[in-house]
Amino acid sequence: MALVSRIPSSSPTPIQSRNPKPSNLKPVFTVHCVSNSQKASPFTEKHSIERYNRDSWLYNSNQHQQQPTPSCPLPPDQEFVRDYDIGMQIPELRKLLDVLKEKRESENGARKLGPGNVFLVGTGPGDPELLTIKAMRVIENADLLLYDRLVSNDVLDLVGPGARLLYVGKTAGYHSRTQQEEIHKLLLSFAEAGANVVRLKGGDPLVFGRGGEEMDFLQQQGIEVKVIPGITAASGIAAELGIPLTHRGVANSVKFLTGHSRKGGKDPLFVAENAADPDSTLVVYMGLSTLPSLASKLMFHGLPEDTPTAAIERGTTPQQRIVFAELKDLADEIASQELVSPTLIVIGKVVALSPLWPHPVRETPTLVESR
């Protein structure tokens, strides 16, 4: 087992160009941060004090003064907190809409103006230095920013002082149609008020981010939507680990898969037999809960059980944790190390090309130093 707080951005160990051979390594090689998951998450958690402080403008209404303050412990019941959030937001959101409308009317007089701008902005896998220049410019000029739990706190720190932040994150297991429709209505209402509205999404907004649904809804209402791409987690995290997603003679294609299941079940949405290609790299988003079923099905349909794999929690952030393992052992190692969401899973021979993949002769624990 090896320990590391964060993978260095550059490694003195070059990536080997030869075809990797299956490793006979025992035990499974694991990389994780020294203090494990005790470090604060770099992402916006639904119950975090930071999130309530950031959105405190929503909770200043006189009729809600008796509600818990941001510094108080939040109720453990997720359903209560979700209802509490919705109830608290409505009065202040209406006030903000009125302020924006009045501001626009005072600045433009009787001139009839069109709707404001809506931007779907990808914020990358977590490291704020991976933002594009265009994304930073839009974030700095926004009137209102809607963000979710996969947007890191470091990225939110870049928001201008005059902008309003609104959390619209969904807890795992609560991705309801109603929640998504409320997000659609918020985007539409503020766009119609003439605001510069930014919808921040982790990674790329059009890769498993439901950005296409939001864009389609707004366009049907006559609202122009501009998409600013972000570095999707597969590319950003693989680069951080030195894993080439494709490599001549090793992997001639890459597939991005969602690990989400139907109605909270344990089986992933996609068909495993179509993904069990030893010459392709599989990258699974949101796949922790369905991984045991996925791994079993991939091996059943012919993917070798010793296929190199990696699971990366909170990739590209200082709290990054990594598990390297063969496919047959990956689910057990993830459970042993207690990885949590967001975790990306990479399956394929290219994983063994990472400078951090252990050599077959390595039999003893090794400490990997980080910068």
N, C-alpha and C positions, 0 to 999 in steps of 0.2 A: 504494500500500500504506500502511496506517495501523497505528500501534502503540498498544497500550493494555495496562496491567497488570491492570486490572479495570474493568468498565463502571460508571460512577457509578450510585447507586441512584435518583437523580433527575437529569433533564437539562433545561437551559434551553430546548432545542429541542422544541417541541410536536410531538406526532404529528399528521400531516396527516390531515384527515377526507375529503379527496377520494379518488376512486378512483385507485390507483396505475397509472401507465402503464409498460409494459415499458421498461427502461433500455437505452441503447445504449453503456453504459459500457465503455471499454477503458482499461487492463486491468481484470481482476477485482479487486474491493475486498477486501482481507484485513485482519483485525484479529487480532493475537496479542500475548501478553505480551512485554515487551522482552527478557527473558532466555530466550525460547522455553521448551522443555520441560526446561531444566536445573534449574528450581526443583523442590524436593521436592514430590511429589504430596500433596495433602491427603487422599487416600484411603488405605485400608489395603491395601498391596500384599503379596502372598503372601510375598515374600522380604525384606520390610523389617525392619531392626533394631528399629524402634519396635514392630512387631507382636510380635516375639519377646520384647522386654522386657515388653510389656503382658501377655503370656500366660506369663511366666516361671514361675509357680506350677506349670505343667504339666510343667516340665522339671527338677524338683528331686529326682526319685526317685533313690535311691542306685544302683540298678542301671543308671542311664543317666548317671552322672557323667562318663564319658569322651566323651559326645557333644559336639558343638560348642556353645559358649556363644552367647547371643544376640548378643554383640558381634563374633563371628567371621563371616567371609564364608560364606554358605550355598552348598551345592553347586548348580552350575548346572543339573543334571538335574532337571527338574520332576517326573518320575515318582518319583525317589528322595525328593525333599522331601515329596511327598504320602504316601508310605509311612512316612517318618520321622515325620511329623506324627501319623498314625494310631497308630503303635506307641508314641509317646511319651505320647499322651493317655490311653490306657486305664488304666494304674495309678493315676494321680492322679485321674482321673474317678471311679473306684471308691472311692477314699479320700474324695473329696468327698461322694459319695452316702452313704457310711456316716456321715460327720460330720453331714450334714443330717438323716438318720434318727434318730441318737442325740439330736441337739438337739431335734427335734420330740417324741420320746418323753419326754425329761426335762422338757420344758415342759408337757406335757399328760397325763402319767401313763398310766393304762390306757384313757383315753378313745379311742374309735375315731374317727379323723378322716378326712375325705375328702382327695382330692388337692389339690395346690397350684394356683396360678393360672398360666396361660400367656397371655402378651400378645404379639400380633403388632403391632409398632410401626413405623410409617413415620417415617423420619428426614429426609425431604425430600431435595432435590438436593445438599446439601453444607453450606450455610450453617447453623450451629447456631441462629441467631436465627430461622430459619423453623420450628423445632420448635414443636409445640403445648404448651400448659401441661400438659395431661394426659400427653403423652408424657414430658415432663421429670420429672413426679412419679413415673411408673412406673419410669423409668430409675433414679432416685435410690433407690428402695425395692427394687430387684431383688436376689435372691440370686445368680442366674446370668444372664449375657447372652450369647447366641450372635449373632455378627455376621459380616458378610462384607465384601468389598473395596469395596462401594459405600457403606459407612457411613464418613463422614469422620472423621479423627482428632480434629477439633474437637468433634464430637458425643461421641466416646468419652471425651473429657476430662471430660465431665459426670457420668460414672458414679461412684457412691459408693465410698469407700475399702474398704468391706467386701465388695463384690461381686466375683464371679469372672467374668472375660471369657474367652470361648472362640471362637477363630476357626474358622469353617466355610465360608470362601469357596471358590469354585470358579474355577479357572483357565480362561480361554477355551479351548474345545475339550475340556474334561474334565467337562462337565455330565452325569455318568453317573447312571444310576438308583441304583447302589450308594451314591454320595455322598449323594443326596437321602434315601435310606432310612436312612442313618446319622444324618442330622439329625433325621428323624422319631423314631428310637429314643432319641436324646439328650433331645429335648423330653419324650417320654413318661416316661423313667426319672426325670428330675428332678421332673416334675410329680407322679408317684406317690410320690416321697420328701417331698412337701409343700413344695417350694421355690416361690418366686416366680420364674418363668422368663420372660425377655423375649427374644423373637426380633426383633433389630433388622434392618430392611431399608431400603435406600436408597429414596428417593421414597415411594411408597405401597405397602404390602405386597400389595395386591390388584391392582396394575397391573403386569403382566409381572414379578412378583416371586415367583411360585410359592407365595405365601401361601395361596391357596385349597387347594393340595394338602396343605400342613401342617395347615391347619385341618380339612380333611375327615378326615385320618388320626387326629388327636387326638380329634375328636368321635366317631368310630367306636369309640374305646377308652374312651369315657365321660368324657373330659376336656373341661371347658368352656374355650373359647378366646374371648378378648376382643380385638377388633381396634381399634387406634387409628390412624386414617388419617393419612397424611402428605401434604405437597404433592408431587404427582407432578412429575417432571422437566419435563414439557411445560409445565405451568403456571408453575412457579417460574422456569425459565430464560427462557421467553418474556417474563414480566413483567420480568425483569432487563434484557432487551434492548429493552423497549418494543414488543414485537410482540403485537398483539391476535390471539388465535387465531381469533376470529370477528369480523367487522366488517360492518356493514350496507352492502350494495351491493358488497362485496368477497369475503367468504367467509361462506356461510350454514351451514357445518358444519365440524367438525374430526374427523379420524380418527387414532387412535393405532395405530401399526403396529409389529410386531416385525420387526427386520431379520435375526433368526436364520434359518438355513437348515436344510434336512434333512441330517443326517449330515455336517455340515461343508462342504457344497457352497457354490456362489457364488450360487444363486438364493434369494431370500427366500421365506418360507413362504406369504405371501398372494399373491393374484392381482392383478397390476399393472393389468389392464384395469378392475378394480373400483375402483381408487384414482386413476385418471387423470382427475380431475374438476377443471377450472380454477376452479370456484366453491367448492372445499373446501380446507381446510388439512390437510396431511399432516405428522404428527410421527412420526419413525422412531426407535425405541429400539434400541440395540445393532446398528446398521446399517452400521458401517464396512466390513466385509468383503463385504457384498452390495450396497453402493451402486452400483458400476458397472453391474451387471446391472439393478438397480432403476431407475436413471435412464434407461437405454436402453429398457427396457420401458415406462416411463411416457411417454416421448416417442413411442415406436412406437404407443401407444394414444391419442395425441392431446393430451397435455399439452405446451403450447408450450415449446420449448427455451430461451426467454429467461425462463421462470418464475423469480422471485426465490427464492433459497434461503439457508439459513444452517446451518453446522455448528458446534456449541459443545462444546468439550472442557472437562471439569471445571467445568461451569456453576455460577454463584453463589459460587465460591470465589476467593480472591486469585490463583490460578493459571489462571483462566479464559482460554481462547483461542478466538477466533471467526474463521471464514471466511465471508464473504459472497460469493456468486457466482450467476450464472445457472445453471440446471439443467444445461445442456450442459457447463459447465466445472467443476462442483462436485467431481466425483471426482478430477480432475487437481489441483485446488487443495488438496484435503485431503491428497493424496499429497505435493504439493510442500511443504506446511507440516508434514507428518509428525504430524498429529493422532493421538492414541491414545485408547483407551477409558479412561473412559466419555465418549463423544461423542454428543450428541443432534443430530438432523437435522430441520430445519423446511423444508417445501417449500410454497410458495403465495404468492399476490399480497400477503398481509398482511405478509410479510417486508419489503417495500418501505415499509411504514408505520413501521418502526423509525427513530428519530432517527439511528441510526448507518448506515442504508443510504445509500450515496453518491448524490449528485445526478447526473443525466445529464451536466451540463456539467463535472463534475470530471474533469480529465484528468491532474493531477499528483499525486505522493505527498503525503499529508497526515498530520500528526502529531496524534493525538487525545489530549488530556491527560486523565488520570484523577485521582481524588481519592486 
